[in-house]
Amino acid sequence: MSSGPTPNQPTVRLLAALKESGQPVFEEVPVEVLGPARYRLLASPGILDGLAAGDVFVVDPISSLYRVKEHGGNLCVQVWYPGLDLAGRVDAELAPGVTALGGTLDGREQELTSFTIPLAAGIPVIEVLLNGWVDSADGATWSFGNAYEEDGVTPLPWLSEALGSE
């Protein structure tokens, strides 16, 4: 993401996806080094799913695949606005609401902004904020990057446990 690490900030390159051609897509994320191949994520990713700032994870140095060891209690929110110049509106209209919920703007690419919001803010409150903004920004969408299975409905095990719904 373009907010980028500081010059001395350690980063790790993680496998985010595979293109249709089979070519890997990586995302470099800022981390705190906790041990050999063990890290704490410092900012939620933009394209990578399954992690949010505060999560502790291990990485296979050969495959760049990661496994979460401990969830930090945060939600990764990815706001997409392909082909639209909405970064200024995100900063002016959406970021203050995220900050009011205890969240942070963690990164930006040309058509994407990532945020971290504490789960304690409440999923319904977060959804109202984001849905309201997206409804006013024709063509924009958002998703939780680390909360639900690919169907977008089934909570991941960590979230079910955190919400006490298991």
C-alpha positions as CSV (number, residue, x, y, z in Angstrom):
1,M,0.0,0.0,0.0
2,S,1.3,3.5,-0.7
3,S,1.4,4.8,2.8
4,G,4.4,2.5,2.8
5,P,6.8,1.5,5.5
6,T,9.3,3.9,7.0
7,P,12.9,3.3,5.7
8,N,13.8,1.0,8.6
9,Q,10.4,-0.6,9.0
10,P,10.6,-4.4,8.6
11,T,8.2,-5.8,6.0
12,V,7.2,-9.3,4.9
13,R,6.0,-10.3,1.4
14,L,3.0,-12.5,1.5
15,L,1.1,-14.4,-1.2
16,A,-2.2,-12.5,-1.7
17,A,-3.6,-14.3,-4.7
18,L,-3.0,-16.1,-7.9
19,K,-3.9,-14.6,-11.3
20,E,-5.9,-16.6,-13.7
21,S,-2.6,-17.4,-15.4
22,G,-1.4,-18.9,-12.2
23,Q,1.1,-16.1,-11.6
24,P,1.4,-15.1,-7.9
25,V,0.4,-11.7,-6.6
26,F,2.2,-10.6,-3.5
27,E,1.6,-7.8,-1.0
28,E,4.4,-6.4,1.2
29,V,3.1,-5.6,4.7
30,P,4.7,-3.8,7.6
31,V,5.5,-6.0,10.6
32,E,7.0,-6.2,14.0
33,V,9.4,-9.1,14.1
34,L,8.6,-11.4,17.0
35,G,10.9,-14.4,16.2
36,P,12.0,-16.5,13.3
37,A,9.3,-16.3,10.7
38,R,6.9,-14.9,13.4
39,Y,5.4,-11.4,13.0
40,R,2.8,-9.0,14.2
41,L,1.0,-7.1,11.4
42,L,1.2,-3.3,11.9
43,A,-1.2,-2.2,9.2
44,S,-4.2,-4.0,7.5
45,P,-3.5,-5.1,4.0
46,G,-5.2,-3.8,0.8
47,I,-5.5,-7.0,-1.3
48,L,-4.5,-9.7,1.0
49,D,-7.4,-11.5,2.9
50,G,-7.3,-13.1,6.3
51,L,-5.2,-10.6,8.2
52,A,-5.7,-7.3,10.1
53,A,-3.4,-5.1,12.0
54,G,-2.5,-6.6,15.4
55,D,-2.6,-10.2,14.2
56,V,0.3,-12.5,15.0
57,F,1.3,-14.8,12.1
58,V,4.0,-17.2,10.9
59,V,5.2,-17.3,7.3
60,D,6.6,-20.1,5.3
61,P,9.8,-18.5,3.8
62,I,9.6,-20.5,0.6
63,S,5.9,-20.3,-0.3
64,S,5.2,-16.9,1.3
65,L,2.0,-18.4,2.7
66,Y,1.0,-17.3,6.2
67,R,-0.9,-18.8,9.1
68,V,-2.6,-16.7,11.8
69,K,-1.5,-17.7,15.3
70,E,-3.3,-15.0,17.3
71,H,-6.0,-12.5,16.2
72,G,-5.5,-8.9,17.4
73,G,-9.3,-8.2,17.7
74,N,-9.4,-5.9,14.7
75,L,-11.3,-5.9,11.4
76,C,-9.6,-5.2,8.1
77,V,-11.8,-3.1,5.9
78,Q,-11.0,-2.7,2.2
79,V,-12.8,0.1,0.3
80,W,-12.6,-0.3,-3.5
81,Y,-13.3,2.4,-6.1
82,P,-12.0,1.2,-9.5
83,G,-11.7,3.8,-12.1
84,L,-12.9,6.5,-9.8
85,D,-11.0,9.4,-8.2
86,L,-12.5,9.1,-4.7
87,A,-9.4,9.2,-2.4
88,G,-10.2,12.8,-1.4
89,R,-13.7,11.8,-0.5
90,V,-12.5,8.8,1.5
91,D,-10.2,11.1,3.5
92,A,-12.8,13.9,4.0
93,E,-16.0,11.8,4.5
94,L,-15.1,8.2,5.5
95,A,-11.8,8.4,7.4
96,P,-13.3,10.7,10.2
97,G,-16.1,8.1,10.9
98,V,-13.5,5.3,11.0
99,T,-11.4,7.4,13.4
100,A,-14.4,8.0,15.6
101,L,-14.8,4.2,15.9
102,G,-11.2,3.9,17.1
103,G,-10.0,2.9,13.6
104,T,-7.1,3.9,11.4
105,L,-6.4,4.5,7.7
106,D,-3.7,2.0,7.0
107,G,-2.9,2.3,3.4
108,R,-3.9,3.3,-0.1
109,E,-3.3,2.3,-3.6
110,Q,-4.7,4.2,-6.6
111,E,-8.3,2.8,-6.3
112,L,-8.3,1.2,-2.9
113,T,-8.0,2.3,0.8
114,S,-7.6,-0.1,3.7
115,F,-8.6,0.6,7.3
116,T,-8.3,-1.2,10.6
117,I,-11.3,-0.9,12.9
118,P,-11.5,-2.6,16.3
119,L,-14.1,-5.4,16.4
120,A,-15.3,-3.8,19.7
121,A,-16.7,-0.9,17.6
122,G,-19.4,-3.4,16.6
123,I,-20.0,-4.9,13.1
124,P,-23.5,-3.3,12.7
125,V,-22.1,0.2,13.5
126,I,-19.2,-0.4,11.0
127,E,-21.6,-1.7,8.3
128,V,-23.9,1.4,8.7
129,L,-20.9,3.7,8.3
130,L,-19.5,2.0,5.3
131,N,-22.8,1.2,3.6
132,G,-23.8,4.8,4.0
133,W,-20.6,6.1,2.4
134,V,-20.7,3.6,-0.5
135,D,-24.3,4.5,-1.2
136,S,-23.2,8.1,-1.8
137,A,-20.1,7.1,-3.8
138,D,-21.5,5.4,-7.0
139,G,-19.3,2.6,-8.1
140,A,-17.5,2.1,-4.7
141,T,-17.7,-1.1,-2.7
142,W,-16.2,-2.3,0.5
143,S,-15.6,-5.6,2.3
144,F,-14.1,-7.0,5.5
145,G,-10.8,-8.6,4.6
146,N,-10.5,-10.9,7.6
147,A,-14.0,-11.6,8.9
148,Y,-16.0,-13.9,6.6
149,E,-15.5,-17.0,4.4
150,E,-15.5,-16.5,0.6
151,D,-19.3,-16.6,0.6
152,G,-19.3,-13.3,2.5
153,V,-21.8,-14.6,5.0
154,T,-20.2,-17.3,7.1
155,P,-18.0,-15.8,9.9
156,L,-14.4,-17.1,10.1
157,P,-13.8,-19.2,13.2
158,W,-12.0,-16.5,15.1
159,L,-14.9,-14.1,14.5
160,S,-17.5,-16.6,15.6
161,E,-15.5,-17.2,18.8
162,A,-15.0,-13.4,19.4
163,L,-18.7,-12.8,18.9
164,G,-19.6,-15.7,21.1
165,S,-21.8,-17.2,18.4
166,E,-20.4,-20.7,18.4
